[in-house]
């Protein structure tokens, strides 16, 4: 079972995850991190860390950032081709850069959630 920890309060994040949900099966458990103390306990990550990047737990290991997309794509047959493409090191390097920029901008947009 793969667990995906995502920010459901972020419109862009929610839209993308809802799309993946439509194409996934029961092997992926989708967990909203918004005000979710249990998500913090399970991942050993702070609320800020969970809001800053998407996290995936696979085989008891917590993985974040662009690598989390590789795990999602690997586990959704329709997107398996993306996994095969972006697991190649030079291509993953560019995916990671793009992800970090996008994730940081989304974090800034949703940073107000930390003040709750």
Secondary structure as UniProt FT lines:
FT   STRAND          2..6
FT   TURN            8..9
FT   HELIX           11..23
FT   TURN            26..27
FT   STRAND          28..32
FT   TURN            34..35
FT   HELIX           37..43
FT   HELIX           47..52
FT   STRAND          55..58
FT   TURN            59..60
FT   STRAND          61..64
FT   HELIX           66..74
FT   HELIX           77..79
FT   HELIX           80..86
FT   HELIX           89..110
FT   HELIX           111..115
//
